[in-house]
């Protein structure tokens, strides 16, 4: 308690000295205060080094701020707020879990509790999130910090499992309040009795979700089992000045533009058809052929019933590649190699998920100002759907991650879990997640909400999102039938497809 009061006095003195300009040897950067805080009796402020934009809590509601005053590397509130508005008292609270300290300031005459944390114990909430995310540490820490700033009464613990799919570390065998499940894990968790359904009214703005995300999160009875967060499907990347490629609307047109098996060396298609990508590419091609017939689609996902039309299309894809690309037995993981070839101009088009843009940006940034400058810059790159067949309306398989609630949750715990799930999947938070406000690299993930792709603030930073939307709208997902057996499918496809 003695340490608490000493810290309280020190905190108040520093704030008051900062306001009077008597903090010597320090650089003070005050910012303008926001009028909504004037009527507040108290304000709760995250107290940590390097604080920039954040959310503060007052008895009149949350207040969004943009900046803070930095004194000797430590963040304090802008001095005008401290002196003019909250000159009555200040306390410093160390959180019990050892996380970020919090400063509480009280206006003159306000009733001051003994310790603010004692008046409202924070409610614990745990969440397992999908962790195949670029710059993961920043992503997780910012998510936790921003949510707790918006909902300070909730103590969020994000669980980053070392092996999302594994045992004993995977989602299926671990316990949490909220689970982020991909399409396969969602079905496994439902079968294990670990999830509970959501009411339609608990899913904000459901019409904003891409069709593929609803294919996954909503069952045949119309019941929602999660709130979609991320999704993904294939894109084709090309040079924006390539007007011939930009006009392509079918695989035969793509084949003609590139030049078929006789295309010029270094101007072929770059696409990975090795390892797991063999079966993925086969399913993608089937989806383009049978997008309106799930039963027929799944009937061909069987080593004893291979669809010859899909295999023939895949052979034509391989013919569009240069020797050694895409079907090279010496390299079962060609993604980084193919990306590098694309940005260095050794391929006319490249097919992969949206995350490829982040990898391209890294390669281009690392190559700048060297003898090995890339042929393409990020400004040269354009995106379009990858047409795998000649059907009138194309389609492509894809993947979806949804926020789901543990079956045991009731009452306040369920309400908190739902609040987090709604918050983390909102348009505003999706934008912050793909384009971190600290200015670090854009992640180029594919959000589940269509509104993200057309948001002006995001397009000002990452204009390629606008052209990602048409490809995402082609994404579809069919629920696998019970008893589906894919054993031997990859080996059979490798027998039928040529290597190069």
C-alpha positions, 0 to 999 in steps of 0.5 A: 500500500505504501508503494501504491501511494508513493507511486500515486504521488509521483504520478500526480507530480510528474503530470502537474510538472509537465503541465507547468513546463518544469520537467527538465531535461525532457522533451514534451509533446502535448497534443490537443484534447478532445471536447467529449472528455470535458464532462467526465468525472474520471478517465482510465488511461493505459500507461505504457511506453510508446503509446500512440493512438489508443482508446481511453475510458471515461465515465461518459464512455470511451474516448478515442485519442490520437497521440500522447505526451512523451517524457523521458521515454514514458507516456503520460496524458496530455498536460492540458487534460491532467491539469485543467480537467483532472487536477483533483487527484491521480492514482496508479494501479498495477494490474494483478496479472502484471500487464500494462499499468493504468493511470486513473485521473479524477476531476476535482470533487469526484468520488475516489475509490480506494483503488479503482481495480477493487471497484470493478474486478476484470472478467477473464476471457480466453481465446484461441486464434488462428495463428498463420498470420504474418508478423504474428506477435504484433497482430496478437499483442495489438488485438489484445491491447485494443480490445482491452482498451475498448472493454477494460472490464474484460481481461482477454488472454489470447492463446497462441498454440504451438501447433494449431492442428496438433495433439496435444497442442491443437484447438480440438484438444484445448479449452478456451472460451472462443475458438477461431476455427477454419472450415475443417476444424469447425466441423471437427469441433461441432462433431466433438460437441465443443461449440454452440450455435449463434442466433442470427441476431448475434451476427452483425450485418450478415449480408456483408459477408462473402458467400464462401464464408456463409457456406462454411459458418451457416449450416443447411438449416440456416444456423450460424456456428461462428462469425467469419473472420478471414477467408482465402481463395486463388488470385492471379497476379500480373503486370498491370500493363499487360492488357492482354492478360487483364482481358482474360475471362476463361482458361482457354483465353489465358492459354492463348494469351500466354502461348500454350506449351510453345510460350516464350521462355520466361513468360509462362505461368507460375503455379505450384502443383506439388505436394498438397497443392496437387489435390488443392488444384484438382479440387479448385478445377472441379469447383470451376466445373461443378460449382452448382453440384456438391454431390458430383464435386465430392464424387470425384474426390476419390482416387478410384473416380478421378475426373479426366476433364479436370486432370486434362485441364491441369495438364494444360496448366503445367504446359504453360509453365517453364521447365522446372516450375510448378511440377519439380520433384526436387522441390516440394515447396515452390511458393517462395521460388515462384514469387521471386521469379515473378517479381524478377520478371521470369514469368508472365503471371503467378497464382497464389493466395492474397498473402503472396502480396506481403511476400512480394513486398518483402522481396522487393524492399530487400532488393531495393538499392542493390544490384539485384533490384526487382523487375516489378515494383508493388505499383506494377502488380495487378490482381484478377481471378484465376480462371481454371476452366471455360465455364460461363461463370467461374468459381474456386474453392477457398478457406474460411476462419470463423470465431466460435463460442465454447458450448459451456458458455452462459450468462456474462461469460457468453456475452463477453465471448460474443462481444469479442467475436463481434468486435474482432470480426468488425470492418473497423478491426479487420482494417486495423488487422490488415493495415496496422496503424503503426505503419508496419507492412500491410498483411494482405489477408483476405477479410470475410467482410466485403465492406473492407475491400472498398473502404476508402481508408484502406484503399488509400494504403493498399489500393489492391484490395479493390481488385481482390474483391471480384476474385473473393466473390467467386469463392465457394465451399462445399461441406464434405460428406460423411465418410469421405476418404481422400487417401491415395488421391495425391499419389494417384494424381501424381501418377497421372500428371507430368513433371517438368 
